[in-house]
Amino acid sequence: MMQDILARARKIRLALFDVDGVLTDGRLIFNADGEEIKAFHSRDGHGLKLLMEAGIEVGVITARSSPAVAHRMHNLGIPHVFQGQHDKRATYLALIERLDLAHEQVAYMGDDVIDLPVLSRVGLATTVQDAPGIVKRHCHWIAEHGGGQGAVRDLCDLILEAQGRLDALLARYLA
């Protein structure tokens, strides 16, 4: 089974992620003024940067719109940010057409039923540890960690390891 996952991960040229429940723990927190507050895990952010450094395209597709997401994605340099996308399938199909990629070259991490239209098409369908069973049943791989708790980094490391790039990217930290 793991050999199949690694074979799928070797083909990845685009990694896409949902936000709420994947890059965050899924809780919606608002301050007294109604502004949304989100917590992102720093290790997930570093994993995304490592993917981009390795030449892998990175993006997010989320049904919600949030200034906090725009701010975090801008700070990370994520080039493909799609907020307010209730039809994630259409957004996904348009993006892979624009990037001239095949489904097999895409990994997607989602955590709920709204993600199934994309999860059912990509070459590497993944989810977080705390996703509902219905989502887990439609995924090739389940991260060790939950949403907002390092699951994104789990996937980044898996892809980079499968492609033989992780050691080279980490070497500068071990010198």
JOPEZI-V381238 format. One record per pair of residues at least 12 apart in sequence whose ideal C-beta (glycine too) atoms are under 10 Angstrom apart, sorted by the first residue. I is the first residue (numbers start at 1). GAP is how many residues later the second one is. Records with the same first field share a line. If there is no record, write none. Layout:
I->GAP, GAP
//
This chain:
1->139, 140
2->139, 156, 160
4->120, 136, 137
5->119, 121, 135, 136, 153, 157
6->135, 152, 153, 155, 156, 157
7->116, 117, 155
8->96, 97, 99, 114, 115, 116, 117, 118, 132, 133, 150, 151, 154
9->98, 114, 115, 117, 131, 132, 146, 149, 150, 151, 152, 153, 154
10->113, 114, 149, 151, 152, 153, 154
11->90, 91, 92, 93, 94, 95, 96, 112, 113, 148, 151, 152
12->39, 44, 45, 89, 92, 93, 94, 95, 110, 111, 112, 143, 146, 147, 148, 150, 151
13->42, 43, 44, 83, 86, 87, 88, 89, 91, 92, 93, 94, 110, 146, 150
14->37, 42, 43, 44, 45, 66, 78, 81, 82, 85, 87, 91, 92, 93, 94, 108, 109
15->32, 33, 36, 37, 41, 42, 43, 44, 45, 65, 91, 92, 93, 94, 107, 109, 111, 137, 140, 141, 144
16->41, 42, 43, 44, 45, 64, 66, 72, 75, 76, 79, 80, 90, 91, 92, 93, 94, 99, 102, 106
17->27, 31, 41, 42, 43, 44, 45, 61, 90, 91, 92, 93, 94, 98, 109, 134, 135, 138, 139
18->42, 43, 44, 45, 46, 67, 70, 90, 91, 92, 93, 94, 96, 97, 100, 101, 109, 110, 129, 134
19->19, 21, 41, 42, 43, 44, 45, 47, 49, 50, 53, 54, 62, 64, 91, 92, 128, 129
20->16, 18, 42, 43, 44, 46, 49, 91, 92, 94, 127, 128
21->41, 88, 89, 90, 91, 93, 94, 106, 107, 109, 110, 111, 114, 125, 126, 127, 130
22->22, 38, 40, 86, 87, 88, 89, 90, 93, 104, 105, 106, 109, 121, 124, 125, 126, 129, 130, 133
23->15, 16, 17, 18, 21, 22, 25, 37, 39, 46, 49, 50, 53, 86, 88, 105, 124, 125, 128, 129
24->13, 14, 15, 16, 17, 20, 38, 42, 44, 45, 48, 87, 123, 124, 125
25->13, 14, 15, 16, 103, 105, 121, 122, 123, 124, 126
26->12, 85, 86, 102, 104, 105, 120, 121, 122
27->12, 120, 121
28->36, 38
29->39
35->31, 32, 33
36->28, 29, 30, 31, 32, 33
37->29, 31
38->26, 28, 29, 30, 31, 33, 34, 110
39->29, 109, 110
40->28, 29, 31, 32, 33, 35, 36, 108, 112
41->104, 105, 106, 107, 108, 109, 110, 111, 112
42->108, 111
43->102, 106, 107, 109, 110, 111, 113, 114
44->28, 32, 101, 103, 104, 105, 106, 107, 108, 109, 110, 111, 112
45->27, 28, 30, 31, 33, 107, 108, 111
46->30, 106, 107, 110
47->103, 104, 105, 106, 107, 108, 109, 110, 111, 112, 113
48->12, 25, 28, 29, 30, 104, 105, 107, 108
49->27, 28, 29, 107, 120
50->103, 106, 107, 109, 110, 115, 116, 119, 120
51->27, 56, 101, 104, 105, 106, 108, 109, 112, 114, 118
52->24, 25, 26, 27, 104
53->107, 112, 115, 116
54->102, 105, 106, 109, 111, 112, 114, 115
55->108, 110
56->49, 51, 100, 103, 104, 107, 109
57->21, 22, 23, 38, 39, 42, 44, 48, 49
58->15, 18, 19, 20, 21, 22, 23, 49, 94, 98
59->14, 19, 20, 21, 22, 23, 32, 33, 36, 40, 47, 49
60->12, 13, 16, 18, 20, 21, 22, 23, 25, 49
61->19, 20, 21, 22, 24, 26, 27, 28, 29, 30, 31, 34, 47, 49, 53, 54, 57
62->19, 20, 21, 22, 23, 24, 26, 29, 48, 52, 53
63->19, 20, 21, 22, 23, 24, 25, 49, 51, 52
64->19, 20, 21, 22
65->17, 18, 19, 20
66->17, 18
67->16
69->12, 14
70->13
80->15, 18, 19
82->12, 13
85->29
86->28
87->27, 30
88->20, 22, 26, 27, 28, 29, 30, 31
89->25, 26, 27, 28, 29, 30, 31, 32
90->27, 28
91->26, 27
92->14, 16, 23, 25, 26, 27, 29, 30
93->24, 25, 28
96->25, 26
101->22
102->21
103->15, 17, 18, 19, 20, 21
104->17, 18, 19, 20
105->17, 18, 19
106->12, 15, 16, 17, 18, 19
107->15, 16, 17, 18, 19, 33, 34, 48, 49, 51, 52
108->12, 13, 14, 15, 16, 17, 18, 19, 31, 47
109->13, 15, 16, 17, 18, 19, 22, 30, 32, 33, 34, 38, 42, 43, 45, 46, 47
110->12, 15, 16, 17, 18, 21, 25, 28, 29, 37
111->15, 16, 17, 18, 19, 20, 21, 24, 25, 28, 32, 35, 36, 37, 40
112->15, 16, 19, 20, 22, 23, 35
113->19, 21, 22, 25
114->21
115->12, 16, 20, 23, 24
116->18, 19, 21, 22, 23
119->16, 19, 20, 21
120->18, 19
122->17, 18
123->17
124->15, 16, 17, 31, 34, 35, 38
125->13, 14, 15, 16
126->13, 14, 15, 16, 17, 25, 26, 28, 29, 32, 33
127->12, 13, 14, 15, 16, 20, 24, 28
128->14, 15, 16, 17, 18, 19, 20, 21, 22, 23, 24, 26, 27
129->13, 14, 15, 16, 17, 18, 20, 21, 22, 25
130->12, 13, 15, 16, 17, 18, 19, 21
131->12, 15, 16, 20
141->13, 14, 17
142->12
143->12, 14, 15
144->14
157->12, 13
//
